[in-house]
Amino acid sequence: MNNMKIRRTAIAVVAAAALPFSLAACSDSGDDTKAAPTTAAAETTTEASTPSEAPMTDDQPFGPACAGVPKEGAGSFEGMAKDPVATAASNNPALSTLVTAVKKAGLVDTLNNAENITVFAPTNDAFAKIPKADLDKVLADKDMLTKVLTYHVVGQKLTPEQLENGSFETLQKGMITTTGSGESYKVNDTANVVCGNVKTANANVYIIDTVLMPK
C-alpha cells in the first residue's frame, strides 16, 4: 500500500509539474496562429495603400505657345476639350482674330457641327503679319474669306505622327503639306506649329504662326 501511495503521489507531482509547460505550449501555439493573419493583413493593407503610378501618355499638347494657354477655365486645354472647335477657339485669347474671321464668314455652325476634323489655327500674331489693307480686303470679301478659312481645315483628325510627311486635302479642296517630327512641324513650309495636338470636342487643333493662303 505504501508503495502504491508513493507511486500515485509521484505521478501527481509529475503531472502537476508538466501542466504549466503544456499550457504554455498551447498558449504559444495560439499566439502564433493569431499573429499570422495579423501580419498578412498588415501586408495587404500596405499594398492596398500604395498608390499605383499614373500611366504616362505622349498624347498631350506641345509647343512653345502652349505655355500661354490659360491653366483653368473654358480657355484651358481641359476646357477646350469640352467644346466644339469654334466655341473652344473663342475662349482662347490668342485666337480672337481667327474667331472674328470665322464669324464674318458665317462658319461657326459649320465648324462646330463638323465631325472629326483638324484645324490649323493662325494666332493673332499670324494675322498681324498680313498688311492691314490686305487683311481688311479679305475680311470684307466673304467668298475669299471662306476660301482662306476652309483651307485651314482638314476633314479628318490628324495625329502628330501623320504630320511628319503628310499631304492632305482641305475643305477648300486645295492641298496642304506637313513636315517635321517630335515637337517641331511646318505646314506648307511656311507656318510653324507653335502649339500642337490641342483637343476640342470635335477636332484636333494645331495653332500656327502664319496664315495659310490657298494655292
Contacts in CASP RR format, 6 or more apart in sequence:
PFRMAT RR
TARGET T0000
AUTHOR 0000-0000-0000
METHOD contacts of the structure
MODEL  1
MNNMKIRRTAIAVVAAAALPFSLAACSDSGDDTKAAPTTAAAETTTEAST
PSEAPMTDDQPFGPACAGVPKEGAGSFEGMAKDPVATAASNNPALSTLVT
AVKKAGLVDTLNNAENITVFAPTNDAFAKIPKADLDKVLADKDMLTKVLT
YHVVGQKLTPEQLENGSFETLQKGMITTTGSGESYKVNDTANVVCGNVKT
ANANVYIIDTVLMPK
59 197 0 8 1.000
60 197 0 8 1.000
61 69 0 8 1.000
61 77 0 8 1.000
61 195 0 8 1.000
61 196 0 8 1.000
61 197 0 8 1.000
61 198 0 8 1.000
61 199 0 8 1.000
62 160 0 8 1.000
62 182 0 8 1.000
62 183 0 8 1.000
62 195 0 8 1.000
62 196 0 8 1.000
62 197 0 8 1.000
63 183 0 8 1.000
63 193 0 8 1.000
63 194 0 8 1.000
63 195 0 8 1.000
63 196 0 8 1.000
64 194 0 8 1.000
64 195 0 8 1.000
65 94 0 8 1.000
65 123 0 8 1.000
65 194 0 8 1.000
65 195 0 8 1.000
65 207 0 8 1.000
65 209 0 8 1.000
66 77 0 8 1.000
66 195 0 8 1.000
66 196 0 8 1.000
66 198 0 8 1.000
68 94 0 8 1.000
69 75 0 8 1.000
69 76 0 8 1.000
69 77 0 8 1.000
69 92 0 8 1.000
69 94 0 8 1.000
69 195 0 8 1.000
69 198 0 8 1.000
70 76 0 8 1.000
70 92 0 8 1.000
70 93 0 8 1.000
72 78 0 8 1.000
73 79 0 8 1.000
73 91 0 8 1.000
74 80 0 8 1.000
74 82 0 8 1.000
74 83 0 8 1.000
74 88 0 8 1.000
74 91 0 8 1.000
75 88 0 8 1.000
75 91 0 8 1.000
75 92 0 8 1.000
77 198 0 8 1.000
77 199 0 8 1.000
79 88 0 8 1.000
79 91 0 8 1.000
80 88 0 8 1.000
80 91 0 8 1.000
80 92 0 8 1.000
80 198 0 8 1.000
80 199 0 8 1.000
80 200 0 8 1.000
80 205 0 8 1.000
81 88 0 8 1.000
81 199 0 8 1.000
81 200 0 8 1.000
81 201 0 8 1.000
82 88 0 8 1.000
82 201 0 8 1.000
83 91 0 8 1.000
83 200 0 8 1.000
83 201 0 8 1.000
84 111 0 8 1.000
84 112 0 8 1.000
84 113 0 8 1.000
84 200 0 8 1.000
84 201 0 8 1.000
84 202 0 8 1.000
84 203 0 8 1.000
85 111 0 8 1.000
85 112 0 8 1.000
85 114 0 8 1.000
85 117 0 8 1.000
85 119 0 8 1.000
85 200 0 8 1.000
85 201 0 8 1.000
85 202 0 8 1.000
85 203 0 8 1.000
85 205 0 8 1.000
86 99 0 8 1.000
86 102 0 8 1.000
86 107 0 8 1.000
86 108 0 8 1.000
86 109 0 8 1.000
86 111 0 8 1.000
86 112 0 8 1.000
87 112 0 8 1.000
88 200 0 8 1.000
88 201 0 8 1.000
88 205 0 8 1.000
89 95 0 8 1.000
89 98 0 8 1.000
89 99 0 8 1.000
89 102 0 8 1.000
89 119 0 8 1.000
89 121 0 8 1.000
89 200 0 8 1.000
89 205 0 8 1.000
90 96 0 8 1.000
90 99 0 8 1.000
94 123 0 8 1.000
94 124 0 8 1.000
94 207 0 8 1.000
95 121 0 8 1.000
95 123 0 8 1.000
95 124 0 8 1.000
95 207 0 8 1.000
96 124 0 8 1.000
97 122 0 8 1.000
97 123 0 8 1.000
97 124 0 8 1.000
97 127 0 8 1.000
97 128 0 8 1.000
98 121 0 8 1.000
98 122 0 8 1.000
98 123 0 8 1.000
98 124 0 8 1.000
98 127 0 8 1.000
100 139 0 8 1.000
101 127 0 8 1.000
101 139 0 8 1.000
101 145 0 8 1.000
101 148 0 8 1.000
101 149 0 8 1.000
102 108 0 8 1.000
102 111 0 8 1.000
102 149 0 8 1.000
104 139 0 8 1.000
104 142 0 8 1.000
104 145 0 8 1.000
105 142 0 8 1.000
105 145 0 8 1.000
105 146 0 8 1.000
105 149 0 8 1.000
106 142 0 8 1.000
106 146 0 8 1.000
107 146 0 8 1.000
107 149 0 8 1.000
107 150 0 8 1.000
111 117 0 8 1.000
111 119 0 8 1.000
111 153 0 8 1.000
111 203 0 8 1.000
112 202 0 8 1.000
114 153 0 8 1.000
114 155 0 8 1.000
114 202 0 8 1.000
114 203 0 8 1.000
115 202 0 8 1.000
116 155 0 8 1.000
116 156 0 8 1.000
116 157 0 8 1.000
116 202 0 8 1.000
116 203 0 8 1.000
117 153 0 8 1.000
117 154 0 8 1.000
117 155 0 8 1.000
117 156 0 8 1.000
117 157 0 8 1.000
117 171 0 8 1.000
117 202 0 8 1.000
117 203 0 8 1.000
117 204 0 8 1.000
118 153 0 8 1.000
118 154 0 8 1.000
118 155 0 8 1.000
118 156 0 8 1.000
118 157 0 8 1.000
118 158 0 8 1.000
118 168 0 8 1.000
118 203 0 8 1.000
118 204 0 8 1.000
118 205 0 8 1.000
118 206 0 8 1.000
119 152 0 8 1.000
119 153 0 8 1.000
119 203 0 8 1.000
119 204 0 8 1.000
119 205 0 8 1.000
119 206 0 8 1.000
120 152 0 8 1.000
120 153 0 8 1.000
120 154 0 8 1.000
120 176 0 8 1.000
120 187 0 8 1.000
120 191 0 8 1.000
120 206 0 8 1.000
120 208 0 8 1.000
120 212 0 8 1.000
121 152 0 8 1.000
121 205 0 8 1.000
121 206 0 8 1.000
121 207 0 8 1.000
121 208 0 8 1.000
122 152 0 8 1.000
122 191 0 8 1.000
122 207 0 8 1.000
122 208 0 8 1.000
122 209 0 8 1.000
122 210 0 8 1.000
122 211 0 8 1.000
122 212 0 8 1.000
123 194 0 8 1.000
123 207 0 8 1.000
123 208 0 8 1.000
123 209 0 8 1.000
125 209 0 8 1.000
126 191 0 8 1.000
126 208 0 8 1.000
126 209 0 8 1.000
126 210 0 8 1.000
126 211 0 8 1.000
127 135 0 8 1.000
127 211 0 8 1.000
129 210 0 8 1.000
129 211 0 8 1.000
130 138 0 8 1.000
130 211 0 8 1.000
137 144 0 8 1.000
138 144 0 8 1.000
138 145 0 8 1.000
138 148 0 8 1.000
139 145 0 8 1.000
147 172 0 8 1.000
147 214 0 8 1.000
148 172 0 8 1.000
148 211 0 8 1.000
148 212 0 8 1.000
148 213 0 8 1.000
148 214 0 8 1.000
150 170 0 8 1.000
150 171 0 8 1.000
150 172 0 8 1.000
151 170 0 8 1.000
151 171 0 8 1.000
151 172 0 8 1.000
151 174 0 8 1.000
151 176 0 8 1.000
151 212 0 8 1.000
151 213 0 8 1.000
151 214 0 8 1.000
152 170 0 8 1.000
152 212 0 8 1.000
153 170 0 8 1.000
153 171 0 8 1.000
153 172 0 8 1.000
154 168 0 8 1.000
154 169 0 8 1.000
154 170 0 8 1.000
154 171 0 8 1.000
154 176 0 8 1.000
155 169 0 8 1.000
155 170 0 8 1.000
155 171 0 8 1.000
156 168 0 8 1.000
157 203 0 8 1.000
157 204 0 8 1.000
158 168 0 8 1.000
158 178 0 8 1.000
158 204 0 8 1.000
158 206 0 8 1.000
159 197 0 8 1.000
159 204 0 8 1.000
160 182 0 8 1.000
160 185 0 8 1.000
160 196 0 8 1.000
160 197 0 8 1.000
162 178 0 8 1.000
163 178 0 8 1.000
163 179 0 8 1.000
163 180 0 8 1.000
163 185 0 8 1.000
163 193 0 8 1.000
163 206 0 8 1.000
164 178 0 8 1.000
164 179 0 8 1.000
164 180 0 8 1.000
164 181 0 8 1.000
164 185 0 8 1.000
165 178 0 8 1.000
165 179 0 8 1.000
165 180 0 8 1.000
166 177 0 8 1.000
166 178 0 8 1.000
166 179 0 8 1.000
167 175 0 8 1.000
167 176 0 8 1.000
167 177 0 8 1.000
167 178 0 8 1.000
168 175 0 8 1.000
168 176 0 8 1.000
168 177 0 8 1.000
168 178 0 8 1.000
169 175 0 8 1.000
170 176 0 8 1.000
172 214 0 8 1.000
174 214 0 8 1.000
174 215 0 8 1.000
175 215 0 8 1.000
176 187 0 8 1.000
176 188 0 8 1.000
176 212 0 8 1.000
177 187 0 8 1.000
177 188 0 8 1.000
177 189 0 8 1.000
178 185 0 8 1.000
178 186 0 8 1.000
178 187 0 8 1.000
179 185 0 8 1.000
179 186 0 8 1.000
179 189 0 8 1.000
180 186 0 8 1.000
184 192 0 8 1.000
184 193 0 8 1.000
185 192 0 8 1.000
185 193 0 8 1.000
185 196 0 8 1.000
185 206 0 8 1.000
186 192 0 8 1.000
186 193 0 8 1.000
187 193 0 8 1.000
187 206 0 8 1.000
187 208 0 8 1.000
187 212 0 8 1.000
188 212 0 8 1.000
190 210 0 8 1.000
190 212 0 8 1.000
191 208 0 8 1.000
191 209 0 8 1.000
191 210 0 8 1.000
191 211 0 8 1.000
191 212 0 8 1.000
192 208 0 8 1.000
192 209 0 8 1.000
192 210 0 8 1.000
193 206 0 8 1.000
193 207 0 8 1.000
193 208 0 8 1.000
194 207 0 8 1.000
194 208 0 8 1.000
194 209 0 8 1.000
195 206 0 8 1.000
195 207 0 8 1.000
196 205 0 8 1.000
196 206 0 8 1.000
196 207 0 8 1.000
197 204 0 8 1.000
197 206 0 8 1.000
198 204 0 8 1.000
198 205 0 8 1.000
198 206 0 8 1.000
198 207 0 8 1.000
199 205 0 8 1.000
END
